[in-house]
C-alpha cells in the first residue's frame, strides 16, 4: 500500500511557508553565529591592547560561548512550549544592546561581562533546530536541520567581514556594525517567519527535570559526540586566527582568510551531512566522521621540530612540521568532517526523540557549547604551560579517541557501517 503524501507535498502554500521559515531562520542563525564568534578576530587587537596571556585570551574568547551554552536547554523547552518564532525574535532583540555596548569596553572585566550577554546569540541553535524540523516530514528533517545548521558558517562570515572593518575603522567599529546587522535580520525574520499552533508541545517541565534526560546513556553519548564536532569547531574557530598569526607570522587579514577555510565548510556543508544522515543513517556518518577527525588531528598535533643527526659527514639538522599549506588543507578536511558530524548527531535525536526534539537538542547543544567554552581555555593553559601551539590539537586528538572507543563498544559491534541505511541503527 502506498504511503500517503505529506502535507507539505500536497499543499504548495504550506511547502512554500516551510521553506520561508527555514531560509529566514538560517539567516538569523548565521548572523547569531557571526556575533558569537566575534572575539575570534577582534580579540587579537584586544589581547595586544590589554597584554593578555594565552590563558586570559582563551577565557576572553570563551565567555560568550558559556552563556550561549547554558541558555540552550531552557530555550529548547520554551521553543517547545511557546513556538520558535516568538522565542527567536525575543532572543535576537535582547542581544542587540549588548553587541553595541561591546564597542565601548576598555577593561578586561568589561569584555568578560559584556561577552556573557553577547553570548545569548549562541542559544539560537536550540530555538531554530526544533522550529524548522517541525515544518518538514520526518524523512526530510535531517535535511532541514542540516540546512539550518549551516548557519555555523557565520564563523567564516565573521572572518571575512570583521578584519576588513577592523583594519579600516578599528576594532570598536565591528560590534557597532554587527548590532546594526542584527537589527535588520530581526526585522526580516519577523516578516518572513510563521508559527503553527500544532507544533507547540504543552509542558510544565522544569530546567532541572529536563536535565534528568542525561541519565539516558544515549543522550550522554550524543553529548560526547557533539562536544567534539560542535564544541571543537567553536573552539578552533575562535583560536585559529591568532594561531596563524603566531605560528606562521601572517597578517590578520590573511590569517582570517585561511582560518575561514576551516570555518566555512564546517558550517555550509552541514546541510550535506543532513542529507547523508537521512540516506545512510546517523550512525554510519558519525563513525566515519570520527575516524577522519582522528587522522587529521594526529597530523595536526605534531609540533614544528628541529633535530640533529650525527652523520658520517658530521652533524646535520632536519626540520619536520606542517607548512601553512598542509596545515590549511588538513583544517579544511577537518571542517568538512565536523560539518557532517554536527548534522548526524542531530539526526540521532530526531530519530530517537521525535516528540521531544527541542528539549533533547537543548541538552546536547549545551554539552557541545560547554565544549566550545572549556576547550579555548584549555588551549590557552596548555600553550602557557608547554609553549607548544599544536598542544591544542593534541588535546582534541585525545578527546576523539574517547568517542571512537565509546562508539565501538556501544554501536559498531552491532551495526554494519558499510551497508545502506535501512532503518535506525541499533543502539
C-alpha positions as CSV (number, residue, x, y, z in Angstrom):
1,X,0.0,0.0,0.0
2,X,1.4,3.4,-1.0
3,X,2.3,5.8,1.7
4,X,0.0,8.9,1.7
5,X,1.7,12.1,0.6
6,X,2.8,14.5,3.3
7,X,1.0,17.7,4.0
8,X,3.9,19.7,2.6
9,X,3.8,17.7,-0.7
10,X,0.0,18.2,-1.3
11,X,-0.2,21.8,-0.1
12,X,2.1,24.2,-2.2
13,X,1.4,27.1,0.2
14,X,2.4,25.1,3.2
15,X,5.5,23.9,1.4
16,X,6.5,27.5,0.5
17,X,5.9,28.6,4.1
18,X,8.1,25.8,5.4
19,X,11.0,26.9,3.1
20,X,10.5,30.5,4.0
21,X,10.8,29.6,7.7
22,X,13.9,27.5,7.0
23,X,15.7,30.2,5.0
24,X,14.9,33.1,7.2
25,X,15.8,31.1,10.3
26,X,19.1,30.1,8.8
27,X,19.8,33.7,8.1
28,X,19.1,34.6,11.7
29,X,21.3,31.7,13.0
30,X,24.2,32.7,10.6
31,X,24.1,36.2,12.0
32,X,23.9,35.0,15.6
33,X,26.9,32.7,15.0
34,X,28.9,35.6,13.4
35,X,28.3,37.7,16.5
36,X,29.0,34.7,18.8
37,X,32.5,34.2,17.2
38,X,33.3,38.0,17.2
39,X,36.2,37.6,19.7
40,X,38.0,35.2,17.3
41,X,39.0,38.3,15.3
42,X,38.6,41.4,17.5
43,X,40.2,39.5,20.4
44,X,43.6,39.8,18.7
45,X,43.9,43.6,19.0
46,X,42.2,43.5,22.4
47,X,44.8,41.0,23.6
48,X,47.6,43.3,22.4
49,X,45.9,46.3,24.0
50,X,45.5,44.6,27.4
51,X,48.7,42.5,27.2
52,X,46.8,39.2,27.9
53,X,48.4,35.8,28.4
54,X,47.2,32.8,26.3
55,X,45.0,31.6,29.2
56,X,43.4,35.1,29.6
57,X,42.9,35.2,25.8
58,X,41.2,31.8,25.9
59,X,38.9,32.9,28.7
60,X,38.1,36.1,26.7
61,X,37.1,34.2,23.6
62,X,35.1,31.6,25.6
63,X,32.9,33.9,27.7
64,X,30.2,34.3,25.0
65,X,30.2,30.6,24.4
66,X,29.4,30.0,28.1
67,X,26.2,31.9,28.1
68,X,25.2,30.6,24.7
69,X,25.6,27.1,26.1
70,X,23.8,27.4,29.4
71,X,20.8,29.1,27.8
72,X,20.3,26.3,25.3
73,X,18.3,23.9,27.5
74,X,15.7,26.5,28.6
75,X,15.5,27.9,25.1
76,X,14.7,24.4,23.8
77,X,12.0,24.0,26.4
78,X,10.5,27.4,25.7
79,X,10.5,26.7,21.9
80,X,8.5,23.5,22.5
81,X,6.1,25.5,24.7
82,X,5.8,28.9,23.0
83,X,7.0,28.3,19.5
84,X,10.2,29.1,17.7
85,X,9.1,32.4,16.1
86,X,8.5,34.3,19.2
87,X,11.4,32.9,21.1
88,X,13.9,33.6,18.3
89,X,12.6,37.1,17.8
90,X,13.0,37.9,21.5
91,X,16.4,36.4,21.6
92,X,17.6,38.5,18.6
93,X,16.2,41.7,20.2
94,X,17.9,41.0,23.6
95,X,21.4,40.7,22.1
96,X,21.4,44.0,20.1
97,X,22.2,46.3,23.1
98,X,25.0,44.1,24.4
99,X,26.6,43.9,21.0
100,X,26.5,47.7,20.6
101,X,28.0,48.1,24.2
102,X,31.0,46.0,23.3
103,X,32.4,48.8,21.3
104,X,32.8,50.9,24.4
105,X,34.6,48.4,26.6
106,X,38.1,49.3,27.8
107,X,38.9,47.0,30.7
108,X,39.4,43.2,30.7
109,X,36.4,42.7,33.0
110,X,34.2,44.8,30.8
111,X,34.8,42.4,27.9
112,X,34.1,39.4,30.1
113,X,30.8,40.7,31.4
114,X,29.5,42.1,28.1
115,X,30.7,38.9,26.5
116,X,28.3,37.0,28.7
117,X,25.3,39.0,27.3
118,X,26.5,38.8,23.7
119,X,26.7,35.1,24.2
120,X,22.9,34.8,24.3
121,X,23.1,34.8,20.5
122,X,24.7,31.3,20.7
123,X,21.5,29.9,22.2
124,X,19.7,30.4,18.9
125,X,20.6,26.9,17.7
126,X,18.3,25.3,20.2
127,X,15.5,27.5,19.1
128,X,15.8,27.0,15.3
129,X,16.5,23.3,15.3
130,X,13.1,22.1,16.6
131,X,11.4,25.1,15.0
132,X,12.4,24.3,11.4
133,X,12.3,20.5,11.9
134,X,8.6,20.5,12.7
135,X,7.8,22.2,9.4
136,X,9.1,19.2,7.5
137,X,8.1,15.5,7.3
138,X,10.3,13.1,9.2
139,X,12.2,11.8,6.2
140,X,13.3,15.4,5.4
141,X,14.1,16.6,8.9
142,X,17.8,15.7,8.6
143,X,18.0,17.9,5.5
144,X,16.1,20.7,7.2
145,X,18.2,20.6,10.4
146,X,21.3,20.4,8.2
147,X,20.4,23.5,6.2
148,X,19.6,25.4,9.4
149,X,22.8,24.2,11.0
150,X,24.7,25.6,8.0
151,X,24.3,28.9,9.8
152,X,27.5,27.8,11.6
153,X,29.2,29.4,8.6
154,X,28.6,32.6,10.4
155,X,32.0,31.8,11.9
156,X,33.5,32.1,8.4
157,X,31.5,35.2,7.6
158,X,32.9,36.8,10.7
159,X,36.4,36.1,9.4
160,X,35.6,37.7,6.1
161,X,33.8,40.8,7.5
162,X,35.5,41.7,10.8
163,X,39.1,42.0,9.6
164,X,38.0,44.5,6.9
165,X,36.1,46.6,9.3
166,X,38.9,46.3,11.9
167,X,41.7,47.5,9.6
168,X,39.6,50.3,8.1
169,X,37.9,51.7,11.3
170,X,39.4,49.9,14.3
171,X,38.1,47.0,16.3
172,X,35.4,49.2,18.1
173,X,33.5,49.5,14.8
174,X,33.0,45.8,14.5
175,X,30.4,45.4,17.3
176,X,28.6,48.5,16.1
177,X,28.2,47.2,12.6
178,X,27.2,43.8,13.9
179,X,24.5,45.4,16.1
180,X,23.0,47.1,13.0
181,X,23.1,43.9,11.0
182,X,21.4,42.0,13.9
183,X,18.6,44.6,13.9
184,X,18.0,44.3,10.2
185,X,17.9,40.5,10.5
186,X,15.4,40.7,13.3
187,X,13.0,42.7,11.1
188,X,13.4,40.2,8.2
189,X,12.9,37.3,10.4
190,X,9.6,38.6,11.9
191,X,8.3,39.4,8.4
192,X,9.1,36.1,6.7
193,X,8.7,33.6,9.5
194,X,5.5,31.9,10.6
195,X,4.1,30.0,13.5
196,X,1.9,26.9,13.7
197,X,0.0,26.1,16.9
198,X,0.1,22.4,16.0
199,X,3.9,22.5,16.6
200,X,3.6,23.5,20.3
201,X,4.2,20.9,22.9
202,X,2.4,21.9,26.1
203,X,4.7,21.2,29.0
204,X,5.4,22.3,32.6
205,X,8.8,20.6,32.6
206,X,11.4,22.5,34.6
207,X,15.0,23.0,33.7
208,X,16.2,20.6,36.5
209,X,13.7,18.0,35.4
210,X,14.8,18.2,31.8
211,X,18.4,17.6,32.8
212,X,17.3,14.2,34.1
213,X,17.4,13.1,30.4
214,X,21.2,12.9,31.0
215,X,20.5,9.6,32.8
216,X,19.7,8.2,29.4
217,X,23.0,6.6,28.1
218,X,22.2,7.6,24.5
219,X,21.8,11.2,25.4
220,X,25.1,11.2,27.3
221,X,26.8,9.6,24.3
222,X,25.3,12.2,21.9
223,X,26.6,14.9,24.2
224,X,30.1,13.4,23.9
225,X,29.9,13.3,20.1
226,X,28.7,16.8,19.9
227,X,31.3,18.2,22.3
228,X,33.8,17.3,19.5
229,X,32.1,18.1,16.3
230,X,30.5,21.3,17.6
231,X,32.5,22.2,20.7
232,X,35.7,21.5,18.9
233,X,34.5,23.5,15.9
234,X,33.6,26.6,18.0
235,X,36.9,26.4,20.0
236,X,39.1,26.1,16.9
237,X,37.1,28.8,15.0
238,X,37.9,31.1,17.9
239,X,41.5,30.0,18.2
240,X,42.7,29.7,14.6
241,X,43.2,33.4,13.6
242,X,45.7,34.0,16.4
243,X,47.2,30.6,15.7
244,X,48.0,31.6,12.2
245,X,49.4,34.9,13.3
246,X,51.6,33.4,16.0
247,X,52.7,30.2,14.2
248,X,53.2,31.5,10.7
249,X,53.6,35.2,11.2
250,X,50.7,36.2,9.0
251,X,48.8,39.5,8.7
252,X,45.5,39.3,10.5
253,X,43.6,39.6,7.2
254,X,45.4,36.7,5.6
255,X,45.2,34.7,8.8
256,X,41.4,35.2,9.0
257,X,41.0,34.3,5.3
258,X,42.9,31.0,5.8
259,X,41.1,30.3,9.1
260,X,37.8,30.6,7.1
261,X,39.0,27.5,5.1
262,X,38.1,25.6,8.3
263,X,35.1,27.6,9.4
264,X,33.3,27.9,6.0
265,X,33.0,24.2,5.1
266,X,32.4,23.4,8.8
267,X,29.2,25.4,8.5
268,X,27.9,25.3,4.9
269,X,28.4,21.6,4.3
270,X,26.3,20.7,7.4
271,X,23.3,20.5,5.0
272,X,25.0,17.8,3.0
273,X,25.6,16.0,6.3
274,X,21.9,16.1,7.0
275,X,21.1,14.6,3.6
276,X,23.7,11.8,4.1
277,X,22.3,11.1,7.5
278,X,18.8,10.7,6.1
279,X,20.2,8.3,3.5
280,X,22.7,6.2,5.3
281,X,21.8,6.8,8.9
282,X,23.2,8.9,11.7
283,X,25.5,6.1,13.0
284,X,27.4,5.4,9.7
285,X,28.1,9.1,9.1
286,X,29.2,9.8,12.7
287,X,31.5,6.7,12.7
288,X,33.4,7.8,9.6
289,X,33.5,11.4,10.8
290,X,35.3,10.3,14.0
291,X,37.9,8.4,12.0
292,X,38.6,11.2,9.6
293,X,38.9,13.6,12.7
294,X,41.4,11.1,14.3
295,X,43.7,11.1,11.3
296,X,43.6,14.9,10.8
297,X,44.2,15.7,14.5
298,X,47.1,13.2,14.7
299,X,48.9,15.0,11.9
300,X,48.0,18.5,13.2
301,X,49.3,17.6,16.6
302,X,52.9,17.2,15.5
303,X,54.8,20.4,16.5
304,X,57.4,22.2,14.5
305,X,60.5,20.2,15.2
306,X,64.3,20.6,14.5
307,X,66.5,17.6,15.3
308,X,70.2,16.9,14.7
309,X,71.6,13.6,13.4
310,X,75.2,12.7,13.6
311,X,76.1,11.5,10.1
312,X,79.4,10.4,8.6
313,X,79.9,13.9,7.4
314,X,79.2,15.4,10.8
315,X,76.0,16.8,12.4
316,X,73.1,17.5,10.2
317,X,69.9,19.3,11.2
318,X,66.5,18.4,9.9
319,X,63.1,20.1,10.2
320,X,59.7,18.4,10.5
321,X,56.5,20.3,10.7
322,X,53.4,21.3,8.7
323,X,53.8,24.3,6.4
324,X,50.9,26.7,6.1
325,X,49.5,25.0,3.0
326,X,49.5,21.5,4.5
327,X,48.1,22.9,7.8
328,X,45.3,24.7,6.0
329,X,44.5,21.6,3.9
330,X,44.1,19.4,7.0
331,X,41.9,22.0,8.7
332,X,39.7,22.2,5.6
333,X,39.2,18.4,5.7
334,X,38.5,18.5,9.4
335,X,36.0,21.3,8.9
336,X,34.1,19.1,6.3
337,X,34.1,16.1,8.7
338,X,32.8,18.1,11.6
339,X,30.1,19.7,9.4
340,X,28.8,16.2,8.6
341,X,29.1,15.2,12.2
342,X,27.1,18.1,13.5
343,X,24.2,17.1,11.3
344,X,24.5,13.3,12.0
345,X,24.3,13.8,15.8
346,X,21.0,15.7,15.5
347,X,19.7,13.1,13.1
348,X,20.2,10.6,16.0
349,X,18.0,12.9,18.2
350,X,15.2,13.3,15.6
351,X,15.1,9.5,15.2
352,X,15.1,8.7,18.9
353,X,13.2,11.6,20.4
354,X,10.7,12.8,17.8
355,X,8.3,14.2,20.4
356,X,10.9,15.9,22.4
357,X,13.4,17.4,19.9
358,X,13.5,20.8,21.5
359,X,14.5,19.7,25.0
360,X,16.9,16.9,23.9
361,X,18.6,19.1,21.3
362,X,19.0,21.8,24.0
363,X,20.8,19.3,26.3
364,X,23.1,18.0,23.6
365,X,23.6,21.6,22.4
366,X,24.5,22.6,25.9
367,X,27.2,19.8,26.0
368,X,28.6,21.0,22.7
369,X,28.6,24.6,23.7
370,X,30.3,23.8,27.0
371,X,32.9,22.0,25.0
372,X,33.4,25.2,23.0
373,X,33.7,27.1,26.3
374,X,36.2,24.8,28.1
375,X,38.4,24.0,25.1
376,X,39.7,27.5,24.3
377,X,40.6,28.0,28.0
378,X,42.4,24.6,28.0
379,X,44.2,25.6,24.7
380,X,45.5,28.7,26.5
381,X,46.5,26.8,29.6
382,X,48.4,24.2,27.6
383,X,50.0,27.0,25.5
384,X,51.2,28.8,28.6
385,X,52.4,25.6,30.2
386,X,54.2,23.9,27.3
387,X,54.9,26.7,24.9
388,X,53.7,24.4,22.1
389,X,50.9,25.8,19.9
390,X,49.9,22.4,18.5
391,X,49.1,21.2,22.0
392,X,45.6,22.3,21.2
393,X,45.3,19.6,18.6
394,X,46.9,17.1,20.9
395,X,44.1,17.7,23.4
396,X,41.4,17.3,20.7
397,X,43.1,14.1,19.5
398,X,42.7,12.6,22.9
399,X,39.0,13.6,23.1
400,X,38.3,11.9,19.7
401,X,39.9,8.7,21.0
402,X,37.2,8.6,23.8
403,X,34.4,8.9,21.3
404,X,35.8,6.2,19.0
405,X,36.1,3.8,21.8
406,X,32.7,4.6,23.2
407,X,31.1,4.3,19.8
408,X,32.8,1.0,19.0
409,X,31.6,-0.7,22.2
410,X,28.0,0.7,22.1
411,X,27.3,0.7,18.3
412,X,29.9,-0.6,15.9
413,X,30.0,-4.2,17.1
414,X,26.2,-4.5,16.4
415,X,26.0,-2.5,13.2
416,X,27.2,-3.0,9.6
417,X,28.6,0.5,9.0
418,X,29.2,-0.3,5.3
419,X,25.6,-1.2,4.5
420,X,23.0,1.2,3.1
421,X,20.7,2.7,5.7
422,X,17.6,0.5,6.2
423,X,16.4,1.9,9.5
424,X,17.6,3.2,12.8
425,X,20.9,1.9,13.9
426,X,21.0,-0.4,16.9
427,X,22.0,1.5,19.9
